[in-house]
């Protein structure tokens, strides 16, 4: 079961929103409904699910409905129709008291404009949510102090918001959200008010925090690069509707329509794709205890000039090349152990393509992709790296 599931969700602003819902079901678009009725369609039939521990990015231009949607998730805005299931329970059916508990203990939100109280210290700002829950001073001070440490603000507990930079203020807002130990963190354009350098630093810090905390994060942005950097999956919205949902690779490689294609054109694929996206299964491997004649047979059969060698625990030991194998046969050697090249380049599945380019160019054998136990997960050849750098339809565009 997904951590959060949204089914057939609509939000229509204005009097008689059900009238707008009827017009949507008749096939009328957002602009036509506004012209006919004065009603504004904020969210139009949203359907998606978010898995536990996932960073799910909702992306779109201004007016696409993304901020309205995220506020529906914790009912800061009440939807017109649909379901929002948190751990299987529809929060649209909760009482005011039950909803208050959800906001206090399960969902926290980080806003674009920081939302700090100017007359309270940094520590007191982070404590605020715990204070209104009635948690005693000692416990809330301990939790707030730990949250500030996590976001790199240890030592600033007694400072006031006007003494902080924009990036530091946003860290305080993030610490305040984390102090509640939420299961889901909602972040609405949280970094968009920051200058580019600080924004990049905050993105990196969020990814580092997520590696430690493994929270479920729903992140709203209008910036494609930010979405590609942060999102395990991305949902692209337009006029209140979902246009496409998928991984960065899926959206870049198979855009759902012309709108998505225009949205992603010009993206540097080397900044997005990883070794995992382009690696292939090795055509053949041999054990370090096996002989050069078997190595030569496998090379000829698969038309390759090198082959990876595994040790007795199936870990990568290195590679042998065809010239060395032929010489070993002439010398009557019974195993490949003496001719294994151990100093070959290896990468992990998460290695960025931009980091693979030079490695593949300088390597006499295909690049080995290994897991955390040094087992061979896949191989990368020069051609696959070059092919991945060319956008879908790139040759046609060049003409």
C-alpha positions in Angstrom: 0.0 0.0 0.0 1.3 3.5 -0.9 2.0 6.0 1.8 -0.3 8.5 0.1 -2.8 7.9 -2.7 -4.8 10.7 -4.4 -7.8 9.5 -6.4 -10.0 11.7 -8.8 -9.2 14.9 -6.9 -10.8 18.2 -8.0 -10.6 21.7 -6.6 -12.8 24.4 -8.1 -12.8 27.9 -6.6 -15.9 30.0 -6.6 -19.7 29.7 -5.8 -21.4 26.5 -6.8 -18.2 24.5 -7.5 -20.3 21.5 -8.4 -21.5 23.3 -11.5 -17.8 23.5 -12.5 -17.4 19.8 -11.8 -20.3 19.0 -14.1 -18.8 21.1 -16.9 -15.4 19.4 -16.6 -17.1 16.1 -17.0 -18.8 17.4 -20.1 -15.4 18.1 -21.5 -15.0 21.8 -21.0 -11.5 23.2 -20.3 -10.3 25.5 -17.6 -10.5 28.7 -19.7 -13.9 28.0 -21.0 -15.3 27.2 -17.5 -13.9 30.5 -16.2 -15.5 32.4 -19.1 -18.9 30.8 -18.7 -19.2 30.6 -14.9 -16.4 32.7 -13.3 -15.3 29.5 -11.6 -11.5 28.7 -11.4 -10.4 25.1 -11.9 -7.4 24.7 -9.5 -7.0 20.9 -9.7 -8.6 18.7 -12.4 -8.9 15.0 -11.8 -5.5 14.4 -10.0 -4.5 10.8 -9.6 -1.2 9.7 -8.2 0.4 7.8 -5.3 3.6 8.4 -3.3 5.6 5.6 -1.8 7.1 5.7 1.7 10.6 7.2 1.7 10.1 8.7 -1.8 10.9 12.2 -2.9 7.9 13.0 -5.2 8.2 16.2 -7.1 5.1 18.1 -8.4 6.3 20.4 -11.2 4.5 23.0 -13.3 4.5 26.6 -14.4 2.6 29.3 -12.5 -1.1 28.6 -12.5 -0.6 24.9 -13.2 -2.3 23.9 -9.9 0.7 22.5 -8.1 0.5 24.7 -5.0 -3.3 24.2 -4.8 -2.8 20.5 -4.9 -0.2 20.3 -2.1 -2.5 22.4 0.1 -5.3 20.0 -0.6 -3.1 17.2 0.8 -3.2 18.5 4.3 -6.6 20.2 3.8 -5.3 23.8 4.2 -7.6 23.9 1.1 -10.6 21.6 1.1 -11.0 19.7 -2.2 -14.2 19.8 -4.2 -14.3 16.1 -4.8 -12.1 13.0 -4.6 -10.0 11.0 -2.1 -6.7 11.6 -0.3 -5.7 8.4 1.4 -2.9 8.5 4.0 -1.9 5.0 5.0 -5.2 3.8 3.5 -7.4 6.3 5.5 -9.3 9.0 3.5 -8.4 12.3 5.3 -11.3 14.1 3.6 -13.6 12.2 6.0 -11.7 13.1 9.2 -13.2 15.4 11.8 -11.5 18.7 12.7 -9.8 17.2 15.7 -8.5 14.2 13.7 -7.2 16.4 11.0 -5.4 18.6 13.6 -3.6 15.4 14.8 -2.6 14.6 11.2 -1.1 18.0 10.8 0.7 17.9 14.1 2.1 14.4 13.9 2.1 13.1 10.3 2.5 16.0 7.9 4.7 19.1 8.2 5.0 21.9 5.7 7.8 24.2 4.6 6.7 27.3 2.8 8.5 29.6 0.3 8.4 32.7 2.5 9.9 31.0 5.6 7.0 32.0 7.9 9.2 32.7 10.9 8.1 34.7 13.9 10.4 37.8 14.1 10.1 38.3 17.8 11.1 34.7 18.7 14.7 33.3 18.7 15.7 30.6 16.2 15.3 28.0 18.9 11.9 29.3 19.9 10.7 29.4 16.2 11.7 25.7 15.8 10.0 24.8 19.1 6.7 26.6 18.1 4.9 23.5 16.6 5.9 21.4 19.6 4.8 24.2 22.0 1.3 24.3 20.6 1.1 20.6 21.0 1.6 21.0 24.8 5.0 19.3 24.9 7.0 20.3 28.0 9.8 22.8 27.6 12.7 20.4 28.2 11.6 17.9 25.6 10.7 20.5 22.9 14.1 22.3 23.5 15.9 19.0 23.0 14.0 18.1 19.8 14.4 21.7 18.4 18.1 21.7 19.2 18.6 18.4 17.4 16.6 19.6 14.4 18.9 22.7 14.2 21.9 20.5 14.3 20.6 18.4 11.4 20.2 21.5 9.2 23.6 22.9 10.1 22.5 25.7 12.4 24.0 24.6 15.7 25.2 27.7 17.5 22.4 29.9 16.2 19.8 29.0 18.7 19.7 32.5 20.3 19.8 34.5 17.1 16.7 36.2 15.7 15.4 35.8 12.1 16.5 39.3 11.0 20.1 38.3 11.8 20.0 35.4 9.3 20.5 35.2 5.6 17.8 33.9 3.3 19.3 30.4 3.2 19.6 30.3 7.0 16.0 31.3 7.4 14.9 28.5 5.2 17.0 26.1 7.2 15.1 27.3 10.3 11.8 26.6 8.5 13.0 23.1 7.6 14.2 22.5 11.1 10.8 23.5 12.5 9.1 21.0 10.2 11.5 18.3 11.1 11.1 18.9 14.9 7.7 17.3 14.7 9.3 14.2 13.3 6.7 14.1 10.5 6.1 11.0 8.3 5.4 13.3 5.3 7.2 16.6 4.5 5.4 18.9 2.2 7.6 21.6 0.6 6.0 24.3 -1.5 8.5 26.1 -3.6 10.7 26.0 -0.5 13.9 27.1 -2.2 12.6 29.4 -5.0 13.1 32.6 -3.0 16.8 31.9 -2.6 19.6 33.0 -4.9 21.0 30.3 -7.2 24.1 29.4 -5.3 22.3 29.1 -1.9 19.4 27.3 -3.6 21.9 24.6 -5.0 23.4 24.2 -1.5 19.9 23.7 0.0 19.1 21.1 -2.6 22.3 19.2 -1.7 21.5 19.5 2.0 18.0 18.2 1.5 19.3 15.2 -0.4 21.9 14.5 2.4 19.1 14.8 5.1 16.9 12.5 3.1 19.7 9.9 2.9 19.7 9.9 6.7 16.0 10.3 7.5 14.3 8.5 4.6 11.1 10.7 5.0 8.4 10.8 2.4 8.8 14.2 0.7 6.4 15.9 -1.6 8.3 18.8 -3.2 6.6 21.6 -5.3 8.7 23.5 -7.9 8.4 25.3 -11.2 12.1 24.6 -11.9 12.9 21.6 -14.1 16.5 21.3 -13.0 15.5 21.3 -9.4 12.8 18.6 -10.1 15.3 16.4 -12.0 17.9 16.8 -9.2 15.6 16.0 -6.3 12.8 13.8 -7.5 12.7 10.0 -7.4 9.6 10.6 -9.5 8.2 13.7 -11.1 4.6 14.7 -11.9 4.2 17.5 -14.4 1.0 19.6 -14.3 -0.7 22.0 -16.7 -4.0 23.8 -16.2 -4.7 21.7 -13.1 -4.3 18.4 -14.8 -1.5 15.8 -14.6 0.3 15.6 -17.9 2.9 13.0 -17.1 4.3 11.1 -14.1 7.6 9.2 -14.2 11.3 9.2 -13.3 13.6 11.8 -14.8 14.8 9.3 -17.3 11.3 8.4 -18.4 10.2 12.0 -18.8 13.3 13.0 -20.7 13.3 9.9 -23.0 9.6 9.5 -23.6 7.8 12.9 -23.2 4.0 12.3 -23.1 3.2 15.1 -25.5 4.5 18.3 -27.2 4.0 20.3 -24.0 6.3 18.0 -22.0 8.8 17.8 -25.0 9.1 21.6 -25.0 9.4 21.7 -21.2 12.4 19.3 -21.2 14.1 20.4 -24.4 17.6 21.7 -23.8 18.1 19.7 -20.6 21.7 18.5 -20.3 21.1 14.7 -20.1 24.6 14.1 -18.7 23.5 15.9 -15.5 20.4 13.6 -15.1 21.2 10.1 -16.3 23.4 7.7 -14.4 25.3 4.4 -15.1 22.2 2.5 -14.1 20.2 4.0 -17.0 22.6 2.9 -19.7 24.5 -0.2 -18.4 24.0 -3.5 -20.1 24.3 -7.1 -18.9 27.8 -8.4 -19.6 27.8 -10.8 -22.6 30.0 -13.2 -20.7 32.2 -13.6 -17.6 34.6 -16.3 -16.5 35.9 -17.4 -13.1 39.4 -16.7 -12.0 40.0 -20.5 -11.7 39.1 -21.1 -15.3 41.5 -21.3 -18.2 42.5 -19.1 -21.1 41.0 -21.5 -23.7 37.6 -21.0 -22.2 38.2 -17.2 -22.1 39.1 -17.3 -25.8 36.1 -19.4 -26.7 33.7 -16.9 -24.9 35.4 -13.9 -26.6 35.0 -15.4 -30.1 31.5 -16.5 -29.5 30.4 -13.1 -28.4 32.7 -11.1 -30.7 34.4 -9.3 -27.8 38.1 -8.5 -27.2 38.0 -8.6 -23.4 36.1 -10.4 -20.7 35.5 -9.7 -17.0 36.9 -12.2 -14.4 35.1 -13.0 -11.2 36.6 -14.5 -8.0 35.2 -17.5 -6.2 32.7 -15.3 -4.3 31.4 -13.9 -7.6 33.1 -10.5 -7.0 34.8 -8.6 -9.7 38.5 -9.6 -9.9 39.4 -7.7 -13.1 39.5 -8.4 -16.8 41.6 -10.2 -19.4 42.1 -9.0 -23.0 42.4 -11.2 -26.1 46.2 -10.7 -26.7 47.1 -11.8 -23.2 44.7 -14.8 -23.4 46.3 -15.9 -26.7 49.8 -15.6 -25.2 48.7 -17.6 -22.1 47.5 -20.4 -24.3 50.8 -20.5 -26.2 52.6 -20.7 -22.8 50.4 -23.6 -21.7 48.9 -21.8 -18.7 45.9 -23.5 -17.1 44.2 -20.5 -15.6 43.8 -16.8 -16.3 44.8 -15.8 -12.8 48.3 -14.5 -13.9 47.0 -12.3 -16.7 44.1 -10.6 -15.0 44.2 -6.8 -15.1 43.1 -5.8 -11.7 43.4 -2.0 -12.0 40.4 -1.5 -14.2 38.0 1.4 -13.8 34.8 0.6 -11.9 31.8 2.8 -11.1 28.6 2.4 -9.1 25.1 2.3 -10.7 24.5 5.9 -9.4 27.5 7.4 -11.1 26.5 10.4 -13.2 27.0 10.1 -17.0 29.1 13.2 -17.1 31.6 11.4 -14.8 31.6 8.3 -17.1 32.7 10.1 -20.3 36.5 10.4 -19.6 36.6 7.0 -17.9 35.2 5.2 -21.0 37.4 7.1 -23.4 40.6 6.1 -21.5 39.6 2.5 -20.7 40.9 -0.4 -22.9 37.9 -2.6 -21.7 34.3 -1.7 -21.1 33.5 0.1 -17.9 32.5 -2.2 -15.1 29.5 -1.2 -12.9 29.7 -2.8 -9.5 27.4 -2.9 -6.5 28.3 -2.2 -2.8 29.8 -5.8 -2.6 31.9 -5.4 -5.7 29.7 -7.7 -7.7 29.4 -7.0 -11.4 26.1 -5.3 -12.0 26.6 -4.3 -15.6 28.9 -3.0 -18.2 29.1 0.3 -20.1 30.7 0.7 -23.6 31.7 4.0 -25.2 28.9 3.9 -27.7 26.2 3.7 -25.0 27.6 6.8 -23.3 27.6 8.8 -26.6 24.1 7.6 -27.5 22.8 8.7 -24.1 24.1 12.2 -24.6 22.0 12.7 -27.7 18.4 13.8 -27.0 15.4 11.9 -28.4 15.1 13.0 -32.0 18.3 14.9 -31.8 19.5 14.0 -35.2 16.3 15.1 -36.8 16.4 18.4 -35.0 19.9 19.0 -36.2 18.7 18.7 -39.8 
